[in-house]
Amino acid sequence: MKTNINIDKSKLILLVVIVVSLFFAYKVWQIQVEKVNSLKNMISEEETKIEVLTSIQSLNQKIDSYAKVLKKEDVASMITKINNFASSTGIEIISIQPQREEFKDGVYKILPINLNINGTYHNIGRFISLLEAKEQFFRIKDFNLTSSRGVGEFGLEKKESKLQSLSCSLVLESIYLE
């Protein structure tokens, strides 16, 4: 009988050793699973950071390209350009009145310029086209076009020319980054 008890004891000890080993193996496995999940979360966070940094880099490139176009120019230089455009398109400038700068959204400034001109319909169109095509960014805020054809006796219009002269008043806005 003693041998039977010894065999049972050795089997019992072996069983206890196996159970303890499995318990420790399970705990080690649990710790490793937690580490893997933690690393997966860190990888996800880093990928998100990379996406944000890539987006910021792209936006910085756009800002740099806009900064080249939206650079500040002194008022005298802008008026000279406007005058040159008018001369090259056959426009007569009646008045140019720069207004006070307006700071917008903490990012850019707007310099409104009141402009009164005379010319034919096509010349005014060419003049506006020149303003829009140049690297200095001008935006037309207000635009009013009226006939400046003279009125003769009895309120009848004079028909001196086929090309009717028009008066145009507009507000140009020069926009630039500060």
Secondary structure, DSSP 8 states (H G I E B T S, - for coil): -HHHHHHHHHHHHHHHHHHHHHHHHHHHHHHHHHHHHHHHHHHHHHHHHHHHHHHHHHHHHHHHHHHHHT----HHHHHHHHHHHHHHHT-EEEEEEE---EEETTTEEEEEEEEEEEE-HHHHHHHHHHHHHSSS-EEEEEEEEEE---B-GGG-B----SS--EEEEEEEEEEEE-
